[in-house]
Amino acid sequence: MSFFLAQCHSQTQWTQFGLIDDNNTNCGPAYISDTDPASWIGVVNNSEAKLLHYYAIDKCIRFYKPNTHLQLESTCDSALIDGNTLYFIELKERCSSGWLAKASDQILNTMRLYKANDPHANQFQLVGQVCNSLKPKASSGHMNVIRKFHSQSGCKLIVQKNIEIS
């Protein structure tokens, strides 16, 4: 069994595109777009036009908490695969306190579910990426969350609106 679902997949070689999560509509998963940059929560810069694989996760891949068929696991919004690097991405549009800790927890839980449910999990270098359109770069106040993420997962957590593919 694979963690990712075909119906949640798209691929692109766009040199720049946005990551969008229409939380206001609350009806569909996050998606990619090369139009309307004002709506982009995250920005992927793919200057070499590499073939990238994008997977929606939240509202597309459903995992239920153990011993219940009603409570969904908390997951991040999406994933992006560049060769052997797998980015788990959470999209935020928040300034209120606690947004980064919540995003970090969502990514950590998604990584846990991925490792438990995909036999190919060890083939990728995992990276957590939090894109917040209202807080486009990490601040020194975020270092504790970033360190905690690394100690719990062994992976890097990037807090930045832009995802640089090289």
C-alpha positions as CSV (number, residue, x, y, z in Angstrom):
1,M,0.0,0.0,0.0
2,S,1.2,3.5,-0.8
3,F,0.5,6.5,1.5
4,F,-0.3,8.7,-1.5
5,L,-3.4,8.4,-3.6
6,A,-3.5,8.8,-7.4
7,Q,-6.6,11.0,-7.2
8,C,-4.7,13.4,-5.0
9,H,-1.7,13.7,-7.4
10,S,-0.6,16.3,-9.9
11,Q,2.7,16.9,-11.6
12,T,4.3,20.0,-13.1
13,Q,7.5,21.4,-14.5
14,W,6.4,25.0,-14.0
15,T,9.3,27.2,-13.1
16,Q,7.2,29.0,-10.5
17,F,3.8,28.2,-9.0
18,G,1.8,28.7,-5.9
19,L,0.3,26.5,-3.3
20,I,-3.3,27.3,-2.4
21,D,-5.5,26.2,0.4
22,D,-9.0,27.7,0.1
23,N,-9.8,27.4,3.8
24,N,-12.7,29.7,3.3
25,T,-14.6,27.3,1.1
26,N,-13.7,24.3,3.4
27,C,-14.6,21.9,0.6
28,G,-11.5,20.8,-1.1
29,P,-7.8,20.0,-0.6
30,A,-4.9,22.3,-1.2
31,Y,-3.7,22.5,-4.9
32,I,-1.1,24.1,-7.1
33,S,-1.6,27.0,-9.6
34,D,0.4,29.1,-11.9
35,T,-2.2,31.9,-12.0
36,D,-3.3,34.5,-9.5
37,P,-0.2,34.9,-7.4
38,A,-2.1,37.1,-4.9
39,S,-3.8,33.9,-3.7
40,W,-0.6,31.8,-3.2
41,I,0.1,30.9,0.4
42,G,3.4,29.2,-0.6
43,V,5.6,29.8,-3.6
44,V,7.6,27.1,-5.3
45,N,10.6,28.3,-7.3
46,N,11.7,25.6,-9.8
47,S,14.2,27.4,-11.9
48,E,15.5,24.2,-13.6
49,A,11.9,23.2,-14.6
50,K,12.3,19.8,-12.9
51,L,9.4,17.4,-12.9
52,L,7.8,17.7,-9.5
53,H,5.1,15.5,-8.0
54,Y,2.5,17.2,-5.8
55,Y,0.1,15.4,-3.5
56,A,-2.8,16.9,-1.6
57,I,-3.0,15.2,1.8
58,D,-5.5,17.1,4.1
59,K,-9.1,16.6,2.8
60,C,-7.8,14.0,0.3
61,I,-6.0,11.2,2.2
62,R,-8.0,10.2,5.3
63,F,-6.6,8.5,8.4
64,Y,-8.8,7.8,11.4
65,K,-7.5,7.8,15.0
66,P,-7.2,4.3,16.4
67,N,-10.4,2.7,17.8
68,T,-12.6,5.3,16.2
69,H,-14.1,5.7,12.8
70,L,-15.2,9.3,13.4
71,Q,-12.1,11.3,14.4
72,L,-9.7,12.1,11.6
73,E,-6.0,12.3,12.3
74,S,-4.5,15.8,12.0
75,T,-2.4,16.0,8.8
76,C,-0.6,18.6,6.9
77,D,-2.0,20.1,3.7
78,S,0.3,18.6,1.1
79,A,3.5,17.0,-0.1
80,L,6.0,17.8,-2.9
81,I,8.5,15.3,-4.2
82,D,11.7,16.5,-5.9
83,G,13.8,13.5,-6.8
84,N,14.7,11.9,-3.5
85,T,13.5,14.8,-1.3
86,L,9.9,14.7,0.1
87,Y,8.6,18.0,1.5
88,F,5.6,17.7,3.9
89,I,3.9,21.2,3.7
90,E,1.6,23.0,5.9
91,L,0.0,26.2,4.6
92,K,-1.0,28.9,7.1
93,E,-2.5,32.4,6.9
94,R,-2.2,33.3,10.6
95,C,-0.5,35.9,12.8
96,S,-2.0,34.6,16.1
97,S,0.3,32.9,18.6
98,G,0.8,29.1,18.3
99,W,0.4,28.8,14.5
100,L,3.9,27.4,14.1
101,A,3.6,24.8,16.9
102,K,0.3,23.6,15.5
103,A,1.8,23.4,11.9
104,S,4.8,21.5,13.3
105,D,2.6,19.0,15.1
106,Q,0.5,18.5,11.9
107,I,3.7,17.8,9.8
108,L,5.1,15.5,12.5
109,N,1.9,13.5,12.7
110,T,1.7,13.2,8.9
111,M,5.4,12.0,8.8
112,R,4.5,9.4,11.4
113,L,1.5,8.2,9.4
114,Y,3.6,8.1,6.2
115,K,6.3,6.0,7.8
116,A,3.7,3.6,9.2
117,N,1.8,3.2,6.0
118,D,4.2,3.4,3.1
119,P,6.8,0.7,2.4
120,H,8.9,3.2,0.4
121,A,9.2,5.7,3.2
122,N,12.9,5.2,3.7
123,Q,13.7,6.1,0.1
124,F,13.2,9.8,0.7
125,Q,14.9,12.6,2.6
126,L,12.0,14.1,4.6
127,V,11.7,17.8,5.1
128,G,9.0,19.8,6.9
129,Q,8.0,23.1,5.3
130,V,5.6,25.6,6.8
131,C,4.5,28.4,4.5
132,N,2.6,31.3,6.1
133,S,1.6,34.1,3.8
134,L,1.3,36.5,6.7
135,K,4.7,35.6,8.2
136,P,6.9,34.8,5.2
137,K,10.1,34.0,7.1
138,A,11.1,32.4,10.4
139,S,12.0,34.6,13.3
140,S,14.4,34.0,16.2
141,G,11.2,33.3,18.3
142,H,10.6,30.2,16.2
143,M,13.9,28.5,17.0
144,N,12.5,26.4,19.9
145,V,9.8,24.9,17.7
146,I,12.3,24.2,14.9
147,R,14.7,22.5,17.4
148,K,11.9,20.5,18.9
149,F,10.8,19.3,15.4
150,H,14.3,18.2,14.6
151,S,14.8,16.4,17.9
152,Q,11.4,14.5,17.4
153,S,11.8,13.7,13.7
154,G,15.5,13.9,12.8
155,C,14.3,16.1,9.9
156,K,14.7,19.8,9.0
157,L,11.8,22.2,9.5
158,I,11.8,25.2,7.1
159,V,9.6,28.1,8.0
160,Q,9.4,30.2,4.8
161,K,6.9,31.1,2.2
162,N,9.2,30.1,-0.6
163,I,10.3,26.6,-1.4
164,E,13.5,26.6,-3.5
165,I,14.0,23.6,-5.8
166,S,17.5,23.3,-7.0
